[in-house]
Amino acid sequence: MADDSRPVRIGVDVGGTFTDAALLVGDDLTTAKVPTTTPQNAGVLDGIREACAAAGIDPTDVDAFAHATTASVNALLERDGARTALVTTTGFRDVLEIGRQTRPSLYDLRAEKAPPLVPRRRRFEVDERATTGGTERAVDAEAVRDLADEIAASDAESVAVSLLHAYAHPENEAAVADVLREELSVPVSASHDVLPEFREFERTATTVADAYLTPELDAYLGRVVAGARDLGLPAPRVMRSNGGVADAATVRDSAVTTVLSGPAAGVVGAAAVAGGETLGGTEAGSGSAGGSAVTFDMGGTSSDVSLVRDGRVERTAETTIADVPIRTPTVDVETVGAGGGSIAWTDAGGAFRVGPESAGADPGPACYGKGGTEPTVTDADVLLGYIGPDAALGGDLSLDVDAAREALARLAEAADIDGAADLGGNVGSGNDGETADPLDAPTAAARGVYRVANATMARAIRSVTVERGRDPRDFDLVAFGGAGPMHAAALADRLEMDRVLVPGPAGVLSAYGLLAADETHDAARTVRLPLSDATAADLGDAFAALTDRVLDDVSDPAAARVERAADCRYAGQSFELTVDAGRGEGDGDDADGAADPAVDPDALAERFAAAHERAYGYRLDAGVEAVTLRVTATVDVEAPTVDRAGEADAERGSREVVFPDAGCVSATVYDRDALGPGEALDGPAVLAGTESTTVVPPAWGGRVRRDGTVVLERDAVEAGGERR
């Protein structure tokens, strides 16, 4: 029974193929999945209507609305953002194009860099000069007005201003931006607002990206806000790349902070599953200590992998999207072009490849029956028996198994596959120990596609674990997205991970993560302060200024939790490590005195030395420099709680399923949505759900938590039949 005294909340996430909604009324969770539309805001409103109708409520009953969007990242990927002009210091017009002079492929003499977002004809120079010590030559306002006329003649739809050393002394840059805002009727992004940090190329590239994205995101959110108002919904809060939400008005002024909006929401939802008390974090055998997990989101277009350590989402200060470096706080996500809609093909040597090209939402995989003819990972999952012939794929979609078979038959022909023998023969046996029948050519091709897709995704997981000195066996694997739970156990086998968590709303976990996301605001500033010369007051004053900035942005400063960090390095190094600088003083701090506004420079230097030793195996007897200071203000939201009752009997028969290492076997089919708390599962099995399907291979088993999360464990059943 829903608790009517608790607020009604809805989260809506837009993906490449589907738009997902998660509606929470008390402890009752209702989900919906509708096709993504063009424009996207129409699908957002469709998802809200469908979820509310399924829950039996009116949209006007919703108290809070959170949204994750792909508007920004799509504009970068497709290079269809605003026509942008760049204004910079005389002599630095080509910083954006020169970059760091890194090559896309070191030994390929024909490799080309992606073109910058602003072509040279729309890069303008202004005569001014600032250094790290101060302003040496002020700007001429009349010259800037003349420059505004040139910009207007270039037909620019947005302007980025990035002057030399504006991170330290922004007076000239602020003057230029003010004049341009007076003279032009287009958005103006200034680097001292967007990224007050050193490194000219990254600061300029990030400011240009903000200007490039602002008109599109502003228009999109305007349509979402208007549509929400028409439905009687509150104005949306929007997920940003840092894993927190902010009101739409704030986000419309900082478009570059939304480039990883959707993936960030999924990681936040996965973190709740990995470590949240309600979701099993305190139950016996709930997983790795402290809620540490690899998050694995496999959608229709791509797969996103991230890390949660001790219940906290891993973040980074820099990422690269579509060859554009962006220095804003983001959830640390590794993305590969292998999703359910990724197209399978053969290279010149006849070997299988998967992605990065996708069939998208229209026409989609061949099995969607919407005219698609290219074989995809989803088509392979259908032929392997993971997705049943009667499965509903969201919206009005239903399976066309024959179309999937025809597409994979053409792939098998291109790869010269006659049957199972071409892929190593039948390497497994059926449930009774007898050798299973050989696979036909389309099914053998499907098995090959499944293996190649899994190998691609396993590399992504290794990149966030093994390549960073972490053992994947120390983490749980939280699998979600429409296709993630179908591939998760096979991935865990490859990586020798023992446990997989499949959340109840696995197919819409990014939408669910929006319900768990706190309000979060970040601020940073480069100071380049040698800690041997600094005092606690120096650091305290610098942090206080940043704290004031983030508290100005939060909805409730009295409830905000302030955290501080510093990017530090040894003198002479060209890279930094971020270390914790303690809690800041703010109205929202605990009454137990945990907040400490002072920062001891010696203690900060020691924290950096310890972090450097952990990361690189040594420390130096050298001075430590605090390069960039960072402050984050967080207003916590009430964690969502879900109770799922289940049904008396969730078993729905059996069907033949092909496993890469076990051949064709008979697997028990369960209704995923009918599984009740405490129910035990033994592989091979298929848990068919409304939004996603979970595959349990042989030698795997599982149990169901009270919120509907399925915990799968490798070799979960001992020889005596007792579950460990």
Summary of the structure (lengths in Angstrom):
residues: 724
radius of gyration: 26.6
end to end distance: 33.6
largest distance: 87.3
contacts: 2716
relative contact order: 0.10
helix: 34%
strand: 27%
